[in-house]
């Protein structure tokens, strides 16, 4: 277990909108929720945006500009991590003959997928190394698309957080590092318990941690009821912690979270109760080796 833990708060996500009325939708709601989470102890805010009318995920640059601008107006210290996961979803017109795209498909160019990152230049953006069945469709991530996205975000001075959904994704990550597409050892998120991806359990998280390059930083997080158990498991295995309403609409069984900040506070109490401390954004930059920071600290593996 590391003595200093980074808490990331994932504010709203791109999955189906939950029934929790407190889940932020508009840029103003997302920004306000993020600022509250930062005040509660989150060093990193992971940002998606949603269409204000439908609540569905969106890749609209103007929405990102609004949400990021509102956060930066009031808190220039918190680290921003923008998603690039959209633009990879395939929903076949005929599920028994998946040759052509049906309604709901969103396959975008690499340039479109990172447009908001190149414009807004957060310190971190995600890079999802996943091809899997998720939310009734298929997420497709080819090596060629990932390579182009990685080249563009590197040129913009943005560090990718490498999101792994299964063990083969870790193999692909090391392949991309070997070929110079990604800088090693890297920072990683294990997305656990989502549809037909890696299960959320101790054995799997331990296995995934052991697949990483030496010195890598990671966080393992669980979807739904697995959120807090996997947060603690990540802490105990030498990783960091992620919570937020992207992953779980509840604060306890059957009780909706009132805010992202409430989840951060609960995670913070668990971390501190186990004898670790949470870090400020400044300290998180040093641990992760972000722009203008010191060399990354070694992992707790």
N, C-alpha and C positions, 0 to 999 in steps of 0.2 A: 504494500500500500504506500502510495506517495504521501508525503506530509502536506503538500500544497495541491489543491484540487481546483480545476477550472469547472465552473458551472456554465453550461450553454442552455439557453432557453429558446426552444423552437416555437414560434408564436402562433402560427395558424395552419401551416401546411397546405397541401394541394389535394388531399384526399376528400372524400365526401364530407360535406359540412355536417358537424354533429348537431344534436338537439340542444346542446348547451347554449343558452342565450348570451353567455359571456364570451363566447369564442369571437375574437375580433375579425371583422370583415373589411371595413373601409380602411383606407390609408391612415386616417386619423385614429381609428380604433386600434389598428395594429401598432402605430407609433406610441400611443398612450400606454398600451399594454406592455410594449417593449421597455419603455422608460420606467414603468413601475417594476418590471422584472429586474432591470439593471439596478435600481435602488435597493431591491431586495437581496442582491448579491450575484446576479448573473454577469459574468465578464464578457460573454459573447451572446449576441442575439442572432438567431437564424431566421431569415426573413423570406417568406412567400407573400404574394398578394392575391386578392380575390376580387372578382367582379362585384361591385357594390349592389347591383340589382339582383343578381342570381345567387351570389355567395359561392359560385364555382371558381376554380383556380383560373388564374389569368397570367399571361406573359406581357401585359401591356406596360410598356416602358414608362408611360406617364404615371401609372399607379406606383411603380417602384420609386420614381423620382419624388412623388409626394410623400410616401412612407419614410424613405431614407432621409429626405430633407427635413421632415418634422422631427425625426430622432436626432439628427445632427444639430439642429437648432438648439436643442436643450441639453444634449449630452454628446460632447465631442470625444469623450474618452472611451465609451463602450465600443467593443469590437463588433463590426458587422460582418455577417456571413450570409451572402445571398445565394439562393438556390440556382442551379442550372439544370435541374432534373426534368423540367417540362420539355416537350417537343420530342418525346421518345415513346409515346404510347400508341400501340397498334390494336385496333378493335376490328377483327375480320368481319366482312359483310356476311360470310357464311362460316360459322364456327367449325363446320365439318370439312370445309375446303378453304383454309385460310390463305387465299391468294390475293384478295383485293381488300382495300380498306373500307370499313363501314363507318357509321356514325360514331362520333366520339374520338376518332383517330386524330392524334396530334403529332405528326412527324415533321420536325422543322430542320432547317439547315443548322450547322454548327454556329454560323454567324448570328442567326436569330436567337439561338439558345443562350448565347453569352452577351447579347447586345446590351443589356442593362448593367452587366458587370463591367464591360469596357467603358461605358458612359459614366458610371457612378464610382468605380474603382474602390470597392470595399477592400478590406485587408484579406478576407477569405471568401471563397465561393466553393460550393460543393462540386464534386465531379463524381457522378454515380456510375460505378463500374458494374452495372446490373443488366442482365437479360433474364427476365422471369415473368411468370404469370402473376399479375397484381391487379386488384380491383376489377376483375372480370376481363381484363385485356392482357396484352403482352408488352412489357417494357423492353425496348431493343437498344442495346448499346454496342455498336461495332468498334473495333480497334481503330479504324480510320476516323470515325467521327470523334471519338475520345481524344485521339492524337491531335486533331485540328483544334478542338476546344482547349486542350491543355496548352498548345502553342500560343493561342490568342490570349489566354488569361496570364500566362507567364510574361508575355510582352507587355501586358498592362500592369505588371508588378503585383499581381494578385496570387495568393497562395491557395492551391486547391486543398480542400478537406476531402479525402478520398473515401467515398461511401461504399461499403461492402455489404452485400445482401446474402452472400453465400461464399463457400470456401474457394470456389473457382475464381471469384472476383479478386481474392488476395493473390492468386497465381498470376492473374492478368496485371495487377498492380506492380508486382515485382518484374514482370516482363517489360512493362512500360518504363520502369526505372532503369532497367538494364539497357534499354534502347535510347535512354536520354530524354524521353518524352516527359517524364516526371522526375523531380528531384527527390532523392531519398534522404533519410529513411522515411519521411513523410508523416502526416497526421491523418488518422483514420476514424471513421465512425462505423460501428457494426449495427446494422438495422435488423432487429431481432423480433420474430413473431409476427411478421407481416405476410399474410396469405401463404403462398408456397415458396417461402424463402427460409433462411436459417431459423431454427426454433430458438425460443428464448429460454435458455437453461444454462446452468453452470458449465457443463461439459462442453457445450458448443462455444461459449465465450472463451473458455480456456484454450480450446483448439484454435480458434481464430487469432487470439493473442499470440500464440506460438507460431503462427504462420507469418507474422509480420517481420520486416527487416529489423535487425538489432538497432535499438535506440529510437524506434518509432513511438510516437504518442498516439493514444487512442481513447475513445469512449465507446462503451457498449450501451445501447439503450433498447428498451422494450416497448412494444406497442400495447396500448390498452392497459389491462390490469397488470401486465408485466413491467410497467414503467418503473416503479420504485424498487421492486426486487432486483431488476437488472441494473438500476443505478447503484445500488449497494454492491452488487456483484462486480460491477466495473471498478468501483473504488477498491474493493478488496483484492482485485487482480492487478492493480497497478495502473488503472486507467482513470479517466475523468468522468464527469457526470453530465447527462443531458436530460432535461425534463421540458414540459411545455404542452400546450393544447394542440399542437400538431400531432402529438403522439397519443394523448390521453385526455379526454374531456372531463375526467373525474378526479377528485382529490382523495376520496375513499370509496368503498363499495357503495354504489347507488347514490352517491352525493356528487353533484356537479362541482367542479372547481369554480370559485368565484372570479378567478383571474389567473394569469400566468404567474404573477408575483406570489400567489398563494402556493403554487407548486414549487417555486424556487425556495421559498421559506421552509417548506417541509423538507426538501432535499438538503438544504443547508443544515438544518437541525440533525438530520441523519449523518451527514458528513462530519459535523463537529462532535456529535455524540460518539462517533467511532474514533475520535482522536486526531482527525485531520483538520486542516483549515482551508477556507476558500480563498482564492486569490483575486486581486484587483485586475482590471484590464491591463494595467502596466505590467504587472507580474506575469499575466498570461502571455503577453507579447514576448517576454524573455523566454518563457518555457517553450513556446511554439516557434521561436525564431522569426517573428514577423518583422515587417519593415522597420528599420531603425532600431531593432532590439539587439540584445546580445545573442551569442550562440545558444541554440536550444539546449536546455538541460536534458540529461539522460533520462530515459524512461524508467518507470518503477518496476519493469519486468525483472 
